[in-house]
Protein backbone atom coordinates (compact mmCIF):
# COMPACT_ATOMS: atom_id res chain seq x y z
CA UNK A 1 0.00 0.00 0.00
CA UNK A 2 1.03 3.54 -0.64
CA UNK A 3 1.89 5.84 2.20
CA UNK A 4 -0.02 9.11 2.26
CA UNK A 5 2.51 11.81 2.93
CA UNK A 6 1.82 15.36 3.94
CA UNK A 7 2.42 17.58 0.90
CA UNK A 8 3.80 21.04 1.63
CA UNK A 9 2.04 23.48 -0.62
CA UNK A 10 4.08 26.61 -1.40
CA UNK A 11 1.22 29.13 -1.19
CA UNK A 12 0.80 32.36 0.75
CA UNK A 13 -1.16 32.72 3.94
CA UNK A 14 -4.02 35.16 4.29
CA UNK A 15 -2.00 37.32 6.70
CA UNK A 16 0.83 37.69 4.19
CA UNK A 17 -1.55 38.71 1.43
CA UNK A 18 -3.31 41.22 3.69
CA UNK A 19 0.06 42.69 4.71
CA UNK A 20 1.11 43.16 1.07
CA UNK A 21 -2.24 44.77 0.21
CA UNK A 22 -1.93 47.14 3.20
CA UNK A 23 1.57 48.18 2.12
CA UNK A 24 0.34 48.80 -1.44
CA UNK A 25 -2.54 50.94 -0.16
CA UNK A 26 -0.15 53.04 1.94
CA UNK A 27 2.20 53.56 -1.02
CA UNK A 28 -0.70 54.45 -3.31
CA UNK A 29 -2.05 57.02 -0.85
CA UNK A 30 1.38 58.64 -0.47
CA UNK A 31 1.83 58.89 -4.23
CA UNK A 32 -1.70 60.31 -4.63
CA UNK A 33 -0.94 63.04 -2.08
CA UNK A 34 2.31 63.89 -3.85
CA UNK A 35 0.70 64.06 -7.29
CA UNK A 36 -2.20 66.10 -5.93
CA UNK A 37 0.15 68.67 -4.39
CA UNK A 38 2.14 68.92 -7.63
CA UNK A 39 -1.02 69.50 -9.66
CA UNK A 40 -2.20 72.22 -7.27
CA UNK A 41 1.14 74.02 -7.49
CA UNK A 42 1.02 73.76 -11.30
CA UNK A 43 -2.51 75.18 -11.41
CA UNK A 44 -1.52 78.09 -9.14
CA UNK A 45 1.54 78.88 -11.27
CA UNK A 46 -0.49 78.69 -14.46
CA UNK A 47 -3.22 80.96 -13.03
CA UNK A 48 -0.63 83.54 -11.96
CA UNK A 49 0.98 83.52 -15.40
CA UNK A 50 -2.40 83.87 -17.09
CA UNK A 51 -3.34 86.76 -14.83
CA UNK A 52 -0.07 88.53 -15.60
CA UNK A 53 -0.63 87.99 -19.32
CA UNK A 54 -4.17 89.38 -19.14
CA UNK A 55 -2.91 92.43 -17.24
CA UNK A 56 -0.25 93.09 -19.89
CA UNK A 57 -2.74 92.70 -22.73
CA UNK A 58 -5.19 95.03 -20.99
CA UNK A 59 -2.49 97.65 -20.45
CA UNK A 60 -1.38 97.45 -24.07
CA UNK A 61 -4.93 97.74 -25.37
CA UNK A 62 -5.56 100.74 -23.08
CA UNK A 63 -2.36 102.36 -24.39
CA UNK A 64 -3.37 101.77 -28.01
CA UNK A 65 -6.92 103.00 -27.40
CA UNK A 66 -5.63 106.11 -25.64
CA UNK A 67 -3.08 106.89 -28.34
CA UNK A 68 -5.69 106.42 -31.07
CA UNK A 69 -8.23 108.68 -29.34
CA UNK A 70 -5.75 111.41 -28.46
CA UNK A 71 -4.80 111.98 -32.09
CA UNK A 72 -6.92 114.55 -33.82
CA UNK A 73 -7.29 114.15 -37.52
CA UNK A 74 -6.10 117.07 -39.59
CA UNK A 75 -8.30 117.05 -42.63
CA UNK A 76 -6.92 119.86 -44.70
CA UNK A 77 -6.20 122.05 -41.70
CA UNK A 78 -3.01 124.01 -41.98
CA UNK A 79 -0.78 124.65 -39.04
N, CA, C and O atoms as a GROMACS GRO file, in nm:
protein
  316
    1UNK      N    1   0.081  -0.116   0.000
    1UNK     CA    2   0.000   0.000   0.000
    1UNK      C    3   0.087   0.125   0.000
    1UNK      O    4   0.200   0.125   0.048
    2UNK      N    5   0.030   0.228  -0.055
    2UNK     CA    6   0.104   0.354  -0.064
    2UNK      C    7   0.087   0.431   0.065
    2UNK      O    8  -0.019   0.431   0.128
    3UNK      N    9   0.195   0.496   0.103
    3UNK     CA   10   0.189   0.584   0.220
    3UNK      C   11   0.137   0.720   0.177
    3UNK      O   12   0.179   0.773   0.074
    4UNK      N   13   0.048   0.776   0.253
    4UNK     CA   14  -0.002   0.911   0.226
    4UNK      C   15   0.089   1.006   0.303
    4UNK      O   16   0.091   1.006   0.426
    5UNK      N   17   0.161   1.086   0.228
    5UNK     CA   18   0.251   1.181   0.293
    5UNK      C   19   0.191   1.320   0.289
    5UNK      O   20   0.112   1.354   0.201
    6UNK      N   21   0.230   1.398   0.387
    6UNK     CA   22   0.182   1.536   0.394
    6UNK      C   23   0.257   1.616   0.288
    6UNK      O   24   0.380   1.621   0.288
    7UNK      N   25   0.183   1.679   0.198
    7UNK     CA   26   0.242   1.758   0.090
    7UNK      C   27   0.246   1.903   0.135
    7UNK      O   28   0.145   1.958   0.178
    8UNK      N   29   0.363   1.964   0.125
    8UNK     CA   30   0.380   2.104   0.163
    8UNK      C   31   0.350   2.190   0.042
    8UNK      O   32   0.427   2.194  -0.054
    9UNK      N   33   0.239   2.259   0.047
    9UNK     CA   34   0.204   2.348  -0.062
    9UNK      C   35   0.276   2.481  -0.042
    9UNK      O   36   0.284   2.530   0.071
   10UNK      N   37   0.329   2.538  -0.149
   10UNK     CA   38   0.408   2.661  -0.140
   10UNK      C   39   0.326   2.787  -0.157
   10UNK      O   40   0.372   2.879  -0.224
   11UNK      N   41   0.207   2.797  -0.102
   11UNK     CA   42   0.122   2.913  -0.119
   11UNK      C   43   0.145   3.018  -0.011
   11UNK      O   44   0.227   2.999   0.079
   12UNK      N   45   0.071   3.128  -0.022
   12UNK     CA   46   0.080   3.236   0.076
   12UNK      C   47  -0.034   3.225   0.175
   12UNK      O   48  -0.142   3.175   0.143
   13UNK      N   49  -0.009   3.271   0.294
   13UNK     CA   50  -0.116   3.272   0.394
   13UNK      C   51  -0.198   3.399   0.378
   13UNK      O   52  -0.155   3.494   0.312
   14UNK      N   53  -0.313   3.401   0.438
   14UNK     CA   54  -0.402   3.516   0.429
   14UNK      C   55  -0.338   3.638   0.494
   14UNK      O   56  -0.355   3.750   0.444
   15UNK      N   57  -0.267   3.621   0.602
   15UNK     CA   58  -0.200   3.732   0.670
   15UNK      C   59  -0.095   3.795   0.579
   15UNK      O   60  -0.085   3.918   0.572
   16UNK      N   61  -0.019   3.714   0.509
   16UNK     CA   62   0.083   3.769   0.419
   16UNK      C   63   0.021   3.849   0.306
   16UNK      O   64   0.070   3.956   0.271
   17UNK      N   65  -0.087   3.799   0.251
   17UNK     CA   66  -0.155   3.871   0.143
   17UNK      C   67  -0.213   4.002   0.194
   17UNK      O   68  -0.202   4.104   0.127
   18UNK      N   69  -0.275   4.000   0.312
   18UNK     CA   70  -0.331   4.122   0.369
   18UNK      C   71  -0.222   4.224   0.398
   18UNK      O   72  -0.243   4.344   0.378
   19UNK      N   73  -0.106   4.178   0.443
   19UNK     CA   74   0.006   4.269   0.471
   19UNK      C   75   0.055   4.336   0.342
   19UNK      O   76   0.081   4.456   0.342
   20UNK      N   77   0.067   4.260   0.235
   20UNK     CA   78   0.111   4.316   0.107
   20UNK      C   79   0.009   4.417   0.055
   20UNK      O   80   0.047   4.523   0.005
   21UNK      N   81  -0.119   4.385   0.066
   21UNK     CA   82  -0.223   4.477   0.021
   21UNK      C   83  -0.220   4.606   0.103
   21UNK      O   84  -0.236   4.714   0.048
   22UNK      N   85  -0.200   4.595   0.235
   22UNK     CA   86  -0.193   4.714   0.320
   22UNK      C   87  -0.075   4.802   0.281
   22UNK      O   88  -0.087   4.924   0.277
   23UNK      N   89   0.039   4.741   0.253
   23UNK     CA   90   0.157   4.818   0.212
   23UNK      C   91   0.131   4.888   0.079
   23UNK      O   92   0.168   5.004   0.061
   24UNK      N   93   0.066   4.819  -0.014
   24UNK     CA   94   0.034   4.880  -0.144
   24UNK      C   95  -0.063   4.997  -0.129
   24UNK      O   96  -0.051   5.098  -0.198
   25UNK      N   97  -0.159   4.984  -0.039
   25UNK     CA   98  -0.254   5.094  -0.016
   25UNK      C   99  -0.182   5.215   0.042
   25UNK      O  100  -0.210   5.328   0.003
   26UNK      N  101  -0.091   5.193   0.135
   26UNK     CA  102  -0.015   5.304   0.194
   26UNK      C  103   0.069   5.373   0.088
   26UNK      O  104   0.072   5.496   0.081
   27UNK      N  105   0.138   5.296   0.004
   27UNK     CA  106   0.220   5.356  -0.102
   27UNK      C  107   0.135   5.432  -0.203
   27UNK      O  108   0.175   5.538  -0.250
   28UNK      N  109   0.019   5.378  -0.237
   28UNK     CA  110  -0.070   5.445  -0.331
   28UNK      C  111  -0.122   5.576  -0.274
   28UNK      O  112  -0.131   5.676  -0.346
   29UNK      N  113  -0.156   5.578  -0.146
   29UNK     CA  114  -0.205   5.702  -0.085
   29UNK      C  115  -0.096   5.807  -0.079
   29UNK      O  116  -0.123   5.926  -0.100
   30UNK      N  117   0.027   5.767  -0.049
   30UNK     CA  118   0.138   5.864  -0.047
   30UNK      C  119   0.164   5.921  -0.186
   30UNK      O  120   0.188   6.041  -0.199
   31UNK      N  121   0.160   5.838  -0.288
   31UNK     CA  122   0.184   5.889  -0.423
   31UNK      C  123   0.068   5.978  -0.468
   31UNK      O  124   0.091   6.075  -0.540
   32UNK      N  125  -0.055   5.947  -0.428
   32UNK     CA  126  -0.170   6.031  -0.463
   32UNK      C  127  -0.156   6.170  -0.401
   32UNK      O  128  -0.183   6.270  -0.467
   33UNK      N  129  -0.113   6.175  -0.276
   33UNK     CA  130  -0.094   6.304  -0.208
   33UNK      C  131   0.014   6.385  -0.279
   33UNK      O  132  -0.002   6.506  -0.300
   34UNK      N  133   0.122   6.320  -0.317
   34UNK     CA  134   0.231   6.389  -0.385
   34UNK      C  135   0.187   6.444  -0.520
   34UNK      O  136   0.216   6.559  -0.554
   35UNK      N  137   0.117   6.363  -0.597
   35UNK     CA  138   0.070   6.406  -0.729
   35UNK      C  139  -0.032   6.518  -0.714
   35UNK      O  140  -0.032   6.613  -0.792
   36UNK      N  141  -0.119   6.507  -0.616
   36UNK     CA  142  -0.220   6.610  -0.593
   36UNK      C  143  -0.156   6.745  -0.560
   36UNK      O  144  -0.197   6.848  -0.612
   37UNK      N  145  -0.055   6.743  -0.474
   37UNK     CA  146   0.015   6.867  -0.439
   37UNK      C  147   0.085   6.927  -0.561
   37UNK      O  148   0.082   7.049  -0.581
   38UNK      N  149   0.146   6.843  -0.643
   38UNK     CA  150   0.214   6.892  -0.763
   38UNK      C  151   0.115   6.956  -0.860
   38UNK      O  152   0.143   7.060  -0.918
   39UNK      N  153  -0.001   6.893  -0.877
   39UNK     CA  154  -0.102   6.950  -0.966
   39UNK      C  155  -0.155   7.083  -0.914
   39UNK      O  156  -0.179   7.174  -0.993
   40UNK      N  157  -0.173   7.095  -0.784
   40UNK     CA  158  -0.220   7.222  -0.726
   40UNK      C  159  -0.117   7.333  -0.747
   40UNK      O  160  -0.153   7.445  -0.781
   41UNK      N  161   0.010   7.301  -0.727
   41UNK     CA  162   0.114   7.402  -0.749
   41UNK      C  163   0.119   7.443  -0.896
   41UNK      O  164   0.138   7.560  -0.928
   42UNK      N  165   0.102   7.346  -0.986
   42UNK     CA  166   0.102   7.376  -1.130
   42UNK      C  167  -0.016   7.466  -1.165
   42UNK      O  168   0.000   7.562  -1.240
   43UNK      N  169  -0.133   7.436  -1.112
   43UNK     CA  170  -0.251   7.518  -1.141
   43UNK      C  171  -0.232   7.661  -1.089
   43UNK      O  172  -0.269   7.757  -1.157
   44UNK      N  173  -0.175   7.676  -0.970
   44UNK     CA  174  -0.152   7.809  -0.914
   44UNK      C  175  -0.053   7.888  -0.999
   44UNK      O  176  -0.072   8.006  -1.024
   45UNK      N  177   0.054   7.822  -1.043
   45UNK     CA  178   0.154   7.888  -1.127
   45UNK      C  179   0.093   7.929  -1.261
   45UNK      O  180   0.118   8.039  -1.310
   46UNK      N  181   0.014   7.840  -1.318
   46UNK     CA  182  -0.049   7.869  -1.446
   46UNK      C  183  -0.149   7.984  -1.432
   46UNK      O  184  -0.157   8.070  -1.520
   47UNK      N  185  -0.224   7.987  -1.324
   47UNK     CA  186  -0.322   8.095  -1.303
   47UNK      C  187  -0.250   8.229  -1.286
   47UNK      O  188  -0.297   8.331  -1.337
   48UNK      N  189  -0.138   8.230  -1.214
   48UNK     CA  190  -0.063   8.354  -1.196
   48UNK      C  191  -0.007   8.404  -1.329
   48UNK      O  192  -0.010   8.524  -1.357
   49UNK      N  193   0.044   8.312  -1.410
   49UNK     CA  194   0.098   8.352  -1.540
   49UNK      C  195  -0.013   8.405  -1.631
   49UNK      O  196   0.007   8.503  -1.704
   50UNK      N  197  -0.128   8.341  -1.627
   50UNK     CA  198  -0.240   8.387  -1.709
   50UNK      C  199  -0.289   8.524  -1.665
   50UNK      O  200  -0.324   8.607  -1.748
   51UNK      N  201  -0.293   8.547  -1.535
   51UNK     CA  202  -0.334   8.676  -1.483
   51UNK      C  203  -0.236   8.786  -1.525
   51UNK      O  204  -0.278   8.896  -1.563
   52UNK      N  205  -0.108   8.756  -1.518
   52UNK     CA  206  -0.007   8.853  -1.560
   52UNK      C  207  -0.022   8.884  -1.709
   52UNK      O  208  -0.011   8.999  -1.751
   53UNK      N  209  -0.046   8.780  -1.788
   53UNK     CA  210  -0.064   8.799  -1.932
   53UNK      C  211  -0.185   8.886  -1.961
   53UNK      O  212  -0.179   8.976  -2.045
   54UNK      N  213  -0.296   8.859  -1.893
   54UNK     CA  214  -0.417   8.938  -1.914
   54UNK      C  215  -0.396   9.084  -1.874
   54UNK      O  216  -0.447   9.174  -1.940
   55UNK      N  217  -0.320   9.107  -1.767
   55UNK     CA  218  -0.291   9.243  -1.724
   55UNK      C  219  -0.208   9.316  -1.830
   55UNK      O  220  -0.235   9.432  -1.861
   56UNK      N  221  -0.109   9.248  -1.886
   56UNK     CA  222  -0.025   9.309  -1.989
   56UNK      C  223  -0.106   9.341  -2.114
   56UNK      O  224  -0.092   9.448  -2.173
   57UNK      N  225  -0.191   9.247  -2.155
   57UNK     CA  226  -0.274   9.270  -2.273
   57UNK      C  227  -0.369   9.387  -2.250
   57UNK      O  228  -0.389   9.470  -2.339
   58UNK      N  229  -0.428   9.394  -2.131
   58UNK     CA  230  -0.519   9.503  -2.099
   58UNK      C  231  -0.446   9.638  -2.101
   58UNK      O  232  -0.499   9.737  -2.152
   59UNK      N  233  -0.325   9.641  -2.046
   59UNK     CA  234  -0.249   9.765  -2.045
   59UNK      C  235  -0.212   9.808  -2.187
   59UNK      O  236  -0.219   9.926  -2.221
   60UNK      N  237  -0.173   9.711  -2.269
   60UNK     CA  238  -0.138   9.745  -2.407
   60UNK      C  239  -0.260   9.794  -2.485
   60UNK      O  240  -0.250   9.889  -2.563
   61UNK      N  241  -0.374   9.730  -2.464
   61UNK     CA  242  -0.493   9.774  -2.538
   61UNK      C  243  -0.537   9.912  -2.489
   61UNK      O  244  -0.584   9.994  -2.570
   62UNK      N  245  -0.524   9.940  -2.359
   62UNK     CA  246  -0.556  10.074  -2.308
   62UNK      C  247  -0.462  10.178  -2.369
   62UNK      O  248  -0.506  10.288  -2.405
   63UNK      N  249  -0.334  10.144  -2.380
   63UNK     CA  250  -0.236  10.236  -2.439
   63UNK      C  251  -0.271  10.264  -2.585
   63UNK      O  252  -0.269  10.379  -2.630
   64UNK      N  253  -0.303  10.159  -2.659
   64UNK     CA  254  -0.337  10.177  -2.800
   64UNK      C  255  -0.465  10.258  -2.814
   64UNK      O  256  -0.473  10.348  -2.897
   65UNK      N  257  -0.565  10.227  -2.733
   65UNK     CA  258  -0.692  10.300  -2.740
   65UNK      C  259  -0.670  10.447  -2.706
   65UNK      O  260  -0.724  10.535  -2.772
   66UNK      N  261  -0.590  10.474  -2.603
   66UNK     CA  262  -0.563  10.611  -2.564
   66UNK      C  263  -0.486  10.686  -2.672
   66UNK      O  264  -0.516  10.801  -2.701
   67UNK      N  265  -0.388  10.621  -2.731
   67UNK     CA  266  -0.308  10.689  -2.834
   67UNK      C  267  -0.390  10.712  -2.960
   67UNK      O  268  -0.369  10.811  -3.030
   68UNK      N  269  -0.484  10.622  -2.989
   68UNK     CA  270  -0.569  10.642  -3.107
   68UNK      C  271  -0.670  10.754  -3.083
   68UNK      O  272  -0.699  10.830  -3.176
   69UNK      N  273  -0.723  10.766  -2.963
   69UNK     CA  274  -0.823  10.868  -2.934
   69UNK      C  275  -0.762  11.006  -2.914
   69UNK      O  276  -0.828  11.107  -2.938
   70UNK      N  277  -0.636  11.011  -2.872
   70UNK     CA  278  -0.575  11.141  -2.846
   70UNK      C  279  -0.530  11.209  -2.974
   70UNK      O  280  -0.506  11.330  -2.974
   71UNK      N  281  -0.518  11.136  -3.081
   71UNK     CA  282  -0.480  11.198  -3.208
   71UNK      C  283  -0.602  11.265  -3.270
   71UNK      O  284  -0.710  11.207  -3.276
   72UNK      N  285  -0.582  11.385  -3.314
   72UNK     CA  286  -0.692  11.455  -3.382
   72UNK      C  287  -0.662  11.457  -3.531
   72UNK      O  288  -0.553  11.495  -3.573
   73UNK      N  289  -0.756  11.415  -3.607
   73UNK     CA  290  -0.729  11.415  -3.752
   73UNK      C  291  -0.718  11.555  -3.808
   73UNK      O  292  -0.792  11.644  -3.766
   74UNK      N  293  -0.629  11.574  -3.897
   74UNK     CA  294  -0.610  11.707  -3.959
   74UNK      C  295  -0.650  11.698  -4.104
   74UNK      O  296  -0.567  11.679  -4.193
   75UNK      N  297  -0.778  11.711  -4.128
   75UNK     CA  298  -0.830  11.705  -4.263
   75UNK      C  299  -0.818  11.842  -4.330
   75UNK      O  300  -0.909  11.924  -4.321
   76UNK      N  301  -0.710  11.863  -4.395
   76UNK     CA  302  -0.692  11.986  -4.470
   76UNK      C  303  -0.663  12.108  -4.384
   76UNK      O  304  -0.656  12.220  -4.435
   77UNK      N  305  -0.648  12.090  -4.256
   77UNK     CA  306  -0.620  12.205  -4.170
   77UNK      C  307  -0.471  12.236  -4.178
   77UNK      O  308  -0.387  12.147  -4.173
   78UNK      N  309  -0.441  12.361  -4.190
   78UNK     CA  310  -0.301  12.401  -4.198
   78UNK      C  311  -0.255  12.452  -4.062
   78UNK      O  312  -0.329  12.521  -3.990
   79UNK      N  313  -0.134  12.418  -4.029
   79UNK     CA  314  -0.078  12.465  -3.903
   79UNK      C  315   0.027  12.567  -3.922
   79UNK      O  316   0.083  12.616  -3.823
   0.00000   0.00000   0.00000
